[in-house]
Each structure stands twice: as structure tokens, then as C-alpha cells.
């Protein structure tokens, strides 16, 4: 089955992909430096803090001495990540010894942050100016509703009740690789699209933000500035109100897009306007592992393959239909079953058994989430078995050959394909064989040569009977008293390039002595 990875692991992969000049420019922002430090592996963080107040380069050999023998692989991963993000700059001395030093801009800003303490990117608005702000619970509900509304529009679902403010061209950017559409046909999910829907919310968010950033230059925005603003946004306090007047026009336009995704909530007062970050926004600077805290699940799977989803979400209903048969849909309950047919349909669309099992485990209802396992073992085992049923037969492009001129030609072609590792199947009785597609050109050339040789033999065989008659006559004249013992044989390796060579042997008794005649067919 197709296995597709369609997202970067975290936001910092996009940061690392920026050109050197733009990456260095990012490090002029203290919050970017802190966000990068947060994202580093533990050992990489340790190296940064150890070198933070050292201005001279440190040799790679010296750093290797800091690590125990069994930790060298983690050391290599840490160094590679620091170099990718240009936190470490690699230098080579005269003795060709590699050394590392911290990026001066990164080092200077991080020093200031640790020595003088960090401040928020902007101060929250006073409570006497803002109207009633939503509670954290209300903000979570808002973010989820906005995100689900966006996803339903993204997959062109009939369940969508209201559209976002994204332009059709921007939606096409988001749909790229997830949804395909032919002329006069309804949009349909691709393999990537099916897998996208089963991902965790934060994983889906990484994908959408990656596409949003990659398209920023077409909208007249600098990708580095956009990444800087998004990471800065992640340092705002969830649920606090921040004045829109503190933003430049490009950032204000970006916030309107982020509101459609559920990352912020926009509110209007009598005189002032403000935005309120949600948890989706504050998770942007974290890795997927850190940001994917367990959320309250809604799915219960029983040992009889029955499935109950306690949810009012239309998106949850759409997702469950990807791999289960939905039988009833009540206002707050979806009832269905996991069947062989529904799973086969999911597998054909590129969804794997492990993705389905992972979705059921991650979204298990709190009543069953505490059990081990949260999804019955007989269900997970059967899902994997049904997937292996489809994987027993491997589809390989191939070519079928039949109607060979002779048994010899068939056997020669079969041996040729076998020796070159291209023979997939053969039927010696009916002279048929199947060869893999990679070897088709070689087989065509081989059979072409055999056909040319066959034409040559057929031309020569027109005189073959005359040769045999002549030899039989010679035998009778030489040995009138003996039974005919004339024998002849013909072998493929005895056929010459300019004509076939026939070996004819005439045997006599001891008195007369035997003799052997070699005649070219072309001489008759």
C-alpha cells in the first residue's frame, strides 16, 4: 500500500530551509532565538548553553570528548541540527581541524534574553477597554469549530455550513496534493488527502501553515517575515487580548487568515479592535511531540467491531466514513461498524492499517482510554490481517509473450529471461511466458535476432530434402548389403552467420571403413 509522508515534522524544518541571509535576519528577533532554542534536541540545547558565553571557536574533537561512547549518535544528531539552523557555524583551521562557534546574532540576542529577562512581544490590553473576553474553554470550542469548518471546505464536503474568507485561489493552494478534480467531475480526495484527515490536529496545522508560507511570495509577503511573525505570535498568552493597532498592515491581513483557521479570535470594541490567540497559535513554536497533548476522545470500539462515536462534529462523521460503515447518525452519537468491505475501501484509497489503529487509539473515549489496550486486540489484529490480504499479491508491470516459432525458440527465450532475472512466469506446454517490464526492450531485441535466424534456416531447409536424398543414395551405393545407417543431426550452435551448416555422418563396417561428410546446405 502507498505510504506517504506529506508534512514536515515541525515548524523549525521550514526555518532551516530558509536561505542563509534570511535565516540570519530572523535571529535579530529575540523571540525567534528563544523559539529555536525550545525546538532543539536536549543535547543540542546543552551545547548552545555551554558555548553561549564563549566567543572563540571550539574544536569538534573537544566537543566529542564531552560525550560518552554510547551517546555519539545523539551527539551527531545534535550537531547536524545546529548546523542546519545556522546556530552553529562551522570553520576549518589551518590544520584542517573542524571547529564550531555560535552564530553571532543568535548568540547576542540569546545572551540578552537570559541576562535581562524576556518580555512579551506586546502587552495585553487593559480589561477596562475590552468587552467580555471568552473563557479558555470557549476559546478552545471556537478554535475547534473554525478548524473543522475550514477542513470541511478544504475537502469540498457537502456537510459544510459556512465558508471561510479564503479566496478560491488560496483554497486551491491548500488543496494541492490533497484534492483532485477532473473536468465535469466532483472533487475527490487523493491518497494524501485521506491520510491528511486521519492526522492529529497539530500535524494537519503544520501542513496547512507550510503551504501558506510557501505561497507567501505570490501574495507579496516575505516568507522570513511571515515565519518571524508566526513564531512571535506563539509567545503571546492564550486568552489575552492584544491591540491590532500594534501590527503593520501585512500582519493584520495575516491575522484575518489565521482567524479563519482558528488560531486567533478577532473582536471589535467601540473604539479599539483586538485579537485573542488560541492554543493552536501558541503551539506553533513547539514540536509535534510537545504540542500533541492528549485531547478528550470520543470513539468506543467493541470486540464485535461495533463503533460508537460520541460527537456532534460533522468532520468526525466524514472521517469515520473513510474506514467504517456508518449505520445511524444521531445529534450527538454516530453508530457504525468496522467491516472488511469498509476497510478494503480505505486501503484502496491509500490509508494504512496502522493509521486507522492510531486514529482509534488517539481518539479513544475517556472511559476506554485508560484501559490497556484502548482498542480491543482482536480488532487491531484483524485490521492488520485484512490489510495483509491485499498485500499478498504484488502488482508488477510485465509483458506477455506467446506464439513462438518453435519449442527451441521458446526455451531459448525462457532461459534468456531467467538468466537476466526477468522471468516472472512460464507455461512450457503452451509455450507462453511473462517477463517484467524492465526487460521488455532486451527481450524484443533477443526475439528479433531469433526471428532473423529462423528465416535464414527456413530458406536453407527448402533444399534440405535434396541433401537427405543424395546422402541416402550414396549410402545405398556404398553399402548395398547393409541396412541404412545414415544419420544426421543439426544443432543451434552449428548455424553460421551466413548460412546453416549441416553435419552429415555416414557410417560403414570395419572392412570398408567409415567416413564422415560435412556439407554446406548453401552448396546445393
N, C-alpha and C positions, 0 to 999 in steps of 0.2 A: 504494500500500500504506500502511497506517496507520503513522505514525511517532510514537512515544510516548516522552516523557521522563518517567520516573517517580521520579527521585531528585534530591535537592539535590546540588550539586557537592561540598560538603564540610560538615563539622560546623559551621563558622562561619556558614553560612546559617541554621541553626537558632538560633544565638546571636543573630544580627542580628534575628531575628523576635520576640525576647522584648520585652515592654513595657519602657519606659524605666526605671522604678523597679527592676525585676528585673535589668535589664542593668547598672545602676549598682551594684546589690548584688553582682553577680558580680565586679566589679572590686575588691572588697575582698579578694579572694583573689589573692595574688601569682602563683600558677601559672596562673590564668586570664589574667592580663595577659601573661604570657610566651607562653602558647598563642596568644592573639590576635595578638601581635607576630609570631610564627612564620608565621601564616597569611596575613599581608598581602602584597600585591604588592611587589616590590623598591623601587619609587619611594615607596610609602606607608610602608615601613619607614624610608626615609631621612628623610621628613618628620617622623615620630614622634621619631626620634633628634635631629633638628635643633631641634625645639621642646621637647624633654624638660626642659631647664633654663631655659626662657623662660616666665615667668608671665604676661606681657602678651599680649593677642591680636595676631595677625599678619594684616595685610590680605590678601585674596585676590589683589589686584593685585600685592602684593610677592612672593607665592609664585609667581605666573605668570612673574615675571622670573627665577626660578631655572631655568626650563625653556627648552630650545631650541625653535625653531619647529616642528621635526618631531616633538617629543615631547609636544605639547599633548594629544593624545588619551589617552596614558598618564597624563598629569597629571590629566585629568578622571576617569579610571577610579579612580585612587588616592584622589582627594578624595572621590568618591562612596562608595567602600568605607569610608573612615574615618568618614564621616558616618553610614552605615548601622549601623556597630558602635558609634556614640557615642564613638569615640576622639577625634574632632573634634567640638567644639560650635560651632555657627555663631551669630555675633552680628552685629547691624546697628547701626552707629553713627548719630549724628545726621545725618551727611551721606549716609545711606543706603548707606554703603560696607560691604560684607560682610567680616567678619574671622573667623578661626578660632583656637581655643585648645584645648589638650588637656583632656580630661575630668580634673578634679582628682583623683578617686580612682584612675583609671588612671595618671595622671602620678606621683602619690605612691608607689604600690606599685612601679612600674617603676623609679623612681629608687632605692628601697631595694634592689631586686634587683640593679641594676647596680653600686651603690656597695658594698654589703656582701656581695654574692655570694648565690647561691641555694642552698637546702638541699633535700634530698629531702622529699616530703610526709611520709614516715615512714621510720624507719631499718629496714633489713633485720634479720631475726632472726639471732642468733649461730648459727654452724654446729654447735656442740655441742648445741644444743637440737633442731634439725630432723633428721629422718631423711634418708636419701639423697634428694637432690633430683634431678629429671630433668635430663638434659643439654639444651642448646638444640635439638639435633636431635630428641630425644624429645619435647620440648615442642612443636615445630613439627608433628610427626606427630599428637600429641594434639589440638592446635588444629584441624588439618585434619579429623580423624575426627569431632570434636564438631560442627564446622560442617556437614560433609556429612550427618551423622545428622540434624541439625536441618532441613536443606534437604529431605531425603527425606521427613521427616514433614510439612514445610510443603506440599509438592506432593502429599501423600497417595499416595506411591509404594508399590507392593507390595513394593519392594526393602528397605524399612526394617526393620531387625532389632531395634532397641530404641527406645523413645520417650524424649523429654526429659521434664523435670519441669514443663514449662509447662502451665498449666490449659487446658482446651478453649476457654474464653473468650479467653485470651491468644493462643492459636494462631489464633483467628478474626480477631483484630486484625491479626496478621502476614499472614494470608491475604487480607485485604481488598484487593480490586483485582487480586490475583494468581490466585485460585482462585474459581470459581463452582460452585454446586451447586443443581440443581433437585430437587423432591420425587421420591423413589424413584429417583434417578439418582446415579451415582458422581460425585465431584468432578472437575472438569476445569479445566485451565489456561486463563486468559484471554490476550488479546493481550499484556497487561503481564506476565503470568506467564511466557510463552515468552521474552520479551525479558529478563526478570529472570535466567533461568537462564544466558543467554549472557554476562552481565556479569562483569566482573572481581570477585574475592572482596571487595576493599575497597569496590567500588561496591555490591555486594549488602549489605555490612555497614552502609553509610550508610543504605540504605533501611530495613533492619530496626531500626536504632537510632532513626531518625526516627519510625517507628511506635511503638516502645517509649516514647519520650519523649512523644509526642502523647497516649498513653493513661495517662500517669503520674498525672494528677489523678483519674482513675477509681479508681486503686489507692491514693489518699490520699497521693500524693507531690507535692512541688512541682517542676515542670519545671526551674526555675532551679537548685534544689539538685541535681537529678539530673544536669543538664549540668555543673555545677561538679564533682561527684564523678567523672564520666566523664573530664573533661579532666584532673583531678588524677591519675586513675589512669594516664593516658598518660605521666606523668613518672616512674613507677616503673621500675626496672631490670628488663628481661626476664630471667626465670630466677631472680630473687631471691625469698626467702620473706618475707612480711610478716604480722605478727600480726593475727588477726581481732579481738582484744580492743581494738585501737585504733580500731575502727569503731563507729558508732552502729547501732541496730537496723535502720533503713531501709537503710543502706548494706550491712549484712550480707545482708539479703534481696535487694538488687540484685545482689550478688556471686554468689549462688546462680543467679540467672537468667543472668548473664554466663558462668558456668561451663558452662551448657547450650549456650551459643553458641561456646564455645572461647576466650573472651577471657581467662579465668583458669583455673587448676587449683587445686582445694581439696584440702588434705591434713590429716590428723589425726595428732597425736603422742600421747604418753602423757598429757601434761597440757595441751598447747597445740594450737591449730589455726591454720593459716596459709593464705594464698593466694599463688599464683605467677602474675604477669602473663605473657601470651604476646605474640607480635609483633602480633596483632590488636588488643590493648589499647593497646600503645604507639604504634600508627599512628593512633589516633583524633584526635590534635591536628594531624595533617598533612593537606595537601591530597591529592586523589586522584592528582595527578601525582607528588607526592613519595613517596606510600606504595605506589604500584603498581610496585615494582621487579620486574624480570623474574624469574619463578619458572621452575623447570625444567619444560619442556613434555613432552608425551607423544604428540603426534599427528604422523604422517607421511602426507602426501598425495602420490600419484604422478601422473604426467602422464596415466595411463589412468583417472583418477578413483577409483582404489583408495585405501582409507583404512585405516591401521593405527594403533591407539591402544595404547601400552604402559602399561597401567594396571590396577590391581586395584580401582579405585573404582567402586562401583555408581552413584554420581552421574554420573561421566563417561559411563557407559553410557547413562543416561537422557538426558543432554544430546545425545549423538551421535545418538540415535534421533529427535531433533527435526528433523534435516535430512539424515540419511544412512540407507541401508538396512544394518542390522547383519546380517551373514551368519553369523559364528561368534563365540562368546564363550568364550575360554579363561581359565584362572585369572589370567593376567597380560597378556592380549592380546585386543583387540577388533578384529575384521576386518570391514570393510564396504565400501560404495561410495557415492559421491555420484551419484545418478541424477536424471533430470528429474522423475520422479514424486515422489521423496522431497523434492526442493526445492519443487515445487509445493505439497505438503502444508505445508511450512514457511512458504511465502509466504502461503498461505491463513490460517495461524494468526497472521499479523502480523509474522513475522520477516523482516527485510530481507536482501538480498544482502550489504550492507556489514557487517552484524552477524555473519553467518556467516563471511565472509572474515576479519574482525577476530579472531573466536574462533580460527580455524585458525592465524592468524599469531601470536597471543599465546601459544598453547599448542603451538607447533611443537617437536618433539623437538630436543634439543641438537645432534644430528647434522645436522639440516637448518636449524636456526635461524640458523646462521652464514652460510648461503647467501643470495644475493640474486637473486630473491625466495625466501622460505622456503616459500611455496606456489606451485606452477607457474603461470605466467601464463595458459596455456591453460585451466586450471581456474577461476581467478578471473574471466577474461573470459567463460567460458561460464556461470558462475553469474549474472553480471550480465545476460547476454543472455537467459537463461531468465526472469529477473525482468521484463525489459522486454517479453517476450512477453505477460505477464499485464497489463501496463500499457498495451498498445496500445488497448484498448477501455476507455473511461471510462464507468462506470455512473452515469447521471443520472436522478433521478426525473422521470417525464414522464407525459403523458396523451395517449391515442389518440382521434382523432375520425374518424367516418365517417358514412355515410348522410345526406349533406347534401341539402337540398330541391332544389337546382338547382346548375348549374355556376357561376352568378353568386355564389351564397351561398358556395360552396367557395372561389372565387378571392378573394372579399372577406375571408373568414376567414384565408386563407393570407397575403394581403397585410398584414392587420392584425397577425398574429403576427410576420411578418418585420420590419415597421416597428418593432415594440416589442422586437425582439431575442429573441423566444421561440420561433421556428420551428426545430425540430430536423430534420424530415424531412417530405416531401410526395410524394404519388403523384397527379398530376393526372388520369390516365386513370380510376382507380378512385375518385377524389375522397376521398382519405384523407390525414390529416396528423397529426404528432406535435408537441406543444408542451411545453416544460419545465414542471415542476410549479409554479414560482413564478408563472406566468402563467395558471394554470388558472382562477382566480376572474375575471380580466379576460375570458378567452375565453368563459366561461359567460355573463357579462353581455352580451357582444357578440352571441353567438348567440341569446340570449333576445330581444334587440331585433330581430334579423333574422327570427326566427320570428314575432314580433308583426307585423312589416311584411309578411311573406309571407301571413299570414292575412288581412290587410287587402286585399292585391292579389287573393287568390283570391276574396274576397267581391265585389270590384268586377268581376272577369273574368266573372262569371255573366251580366252584361249586355253583355259586350264584343262578342259576335257580333251583337247587335242594332244596336250602333253601326256596325259594319262594313257590315252590310246596308243600313242607312239611307244611309250615305255613298255606297255603290256605286249605289244608286237615284238619289240626287241627281246623281251624275256622269253616269249614262245620260241623264237628262232634260236636263241642260245641254249635253252633248256627244254627241248620238246618233250622229254620224258618226265619232267618234274611237274609237280603241282605248282601253280603260280604262287610265288612267294614275294611278289613285288609289294613293296611298302613305301609310303611317303608320309612325310609329316611337315607341318608348317607351324612356326612359332612367331609370336609378335616381334620379338627382338631380332628376328632374322629378316624383317622387312626393311629394305633400304629406303633412303630418301627419294631416290629417282626411280623406284620400282620395287616390286616384291621379288624376293629370291626364294625359289622353291628348291628344297633339298630332296632329291630322289635317290633311294638306295636300292640296288638290285643285288640280291644275294644268290650265290651259286653253291655247288657242292665242293668238297675238298679237292676233287681231281681237277676240275676246271678252274677252280679259284673264284673267289667273289670279287666284285668290283663295285665301285661307288661312282655314281654320276651326279654332277651338280649342274643344273640347267637354269638359266635365267628365263623367266617367263617372257620377258621382252624380246628374246631372241627368236620366238616363234611367230 
